[in-house]
Amino acid sequence: ETGVTQSPTHLIKTRGQQVTLRCSSQSGHNTVSWYQQALGQGPQFIFQYYREEENGRGNFPPRFSGLQFPNYSSELNVNALELDDSALYLCASSLTLNTGELFFGEGSRLTVL
Amino acid sequence: QQQVKQSPQSLIVQKGGIPIINCAYENTAFDYFPWYQQFPGKGPALLIAIRPDVSEKKEGRFTISFNKSAKQFSLHIMDSQPGDSATYFCAATVGGGSQGNLIFGKGTKLSVKP
């Protein structure tokens, strides 16, 4: 059973660019959530996808968008990057809705210059 | 607006000591309170979780104490070991986490000295 995998692990972008981060959920999990973790802070909820539909969204602007594919893998897209977008982006999968346990990947470290 | 307040920010204990990390919340609709452990370079991993219908839950050396009236909960680590050195996050959510919207505290960096 493979865990949650994310790519890329590190990347550097400049302000105004766009970025796509990818996540493969744990085998058998149909729900994926994305979190942003700034340095020295707790993770902050961006949104969740369940069976390819957005199922909840945190306080993030529309330039943060996502997708979930039929195999339950997911993408996080961020447009018009800002310096404050520099953070660790964590993907977490869960078996399905109504289960509290999230299984996190190791994250994608984004630096915006 | 921070809905889960966690303290202390950092904690140093000797091996065998009992570190205690505290969290307070505001939203009385929260009904699921997990603790996550994060090692450097890794994602958070669920340690233990509690629902508000119980006041205490133990799993191995880890215990959650929950005080619903005070809107507080805490993590105790019995017989702490150097391998427990990590950052610990409390969290809370509504609906048992069905929308994945965990509200995390800012974290406590624990260092257990040999």
Boltz contact constraints between the chains, C-beta under 6 A:
constraints:
  - contact:
      token1: [A, 33]
      token2: [B, 100]
      max_distance: 6.0
  - contact:
      token1: [A, 41]
      token2: [B, 106]
      max_distance: 6.0
  - contact:
      token1: [A, 42]
      token2: [B, 89]
      max_distance: 6.0
  - contact:
      token1: [A, 42]
      token2: [B, 104]
      max_distance: 6.0
  - contact:
      token1: [A, 42]
      token2: [B, 105]
      max_distance: 6.0
  - contact:
      token1: [A, 42]
      token2: [B, 106]
      max_distance: 6.0
  - contact:
      token1: [A, 42]
      token2: [B, 107]
      max_distance: 6.0
  - contact:
      token1: [A, 43]
      token2: [B, 104]
      max_distance: 6.0
  - contact:
      token1: [A, 45]
      token2: [B, 101]
      max_distance: 6.0
  - contact:
      token1: [A, 48]
      token2: [B, 99]
      max_distance: 6.0
  - contact:
      token1: [A, 48]
      token2: [B, 100]
      max_distance: 6.0
  - contact:
      token1: [A, 55]
      token2: [B, 99]
      max_distance: 6.0
  - contact:
      token1: [A, 56]
      token2: [B, 99]
      max_distance: 6.0
  - contact:
      token1: [A, 56]
      token2: [B, 101]
      max_distance: 6.0
  - contact:
      token1: [A, 90]
      token2: [B, 43]
      max_distance: 6.0
  - contact:
      token1: [A, 97]
      token2: [B, 98]
      max_distance: 6.0
  - contact:
      token1: [A, 98]
      token2: [B, 96]
      max_distance: 6.0
  - contact:
      token1: [A, 98]
      token2: [B, 98]
      max_distance: 6.0
  - contact:
      token1: [A, 100]
      token2: [B, 32]
      max_distance: 6.0
  - contact:
      token1: [A, 100]
      token2: [B, 49]
      max_distance: 6.0
  - contact:
      token1: [A, 100]
      token2: [B, 96]
      max_distance: 6.0
  - contact:
      token1: [A, 100]
      token2: [B, 97]
      max_distance: 6.0
  - contact:
      token1: [A, 101]
      token2: [B, 46]
      max_distance: 6.0
  - contact:
      token1: [A, 104]
      token2: [B, 43]
      max_distance: 6.0
  - contact:
      token1: [A, 104]
      token2: [B, 44]
      max_distance: 6.0
  - contact:
      token1: [A, 105]
      token2: [B, 43]
      max_distance: 6.0
  - contact:
      token1: [A, 106]
      token2: [B, 42]
      max_distance: 6.0
  - contact:
      token1: [A, 106]
      token2: [B, 43]
      max_distance: 6.0
  - contact:
      token1: [A, 107]
      token2: [B, 43]
      max_distance: 6.0
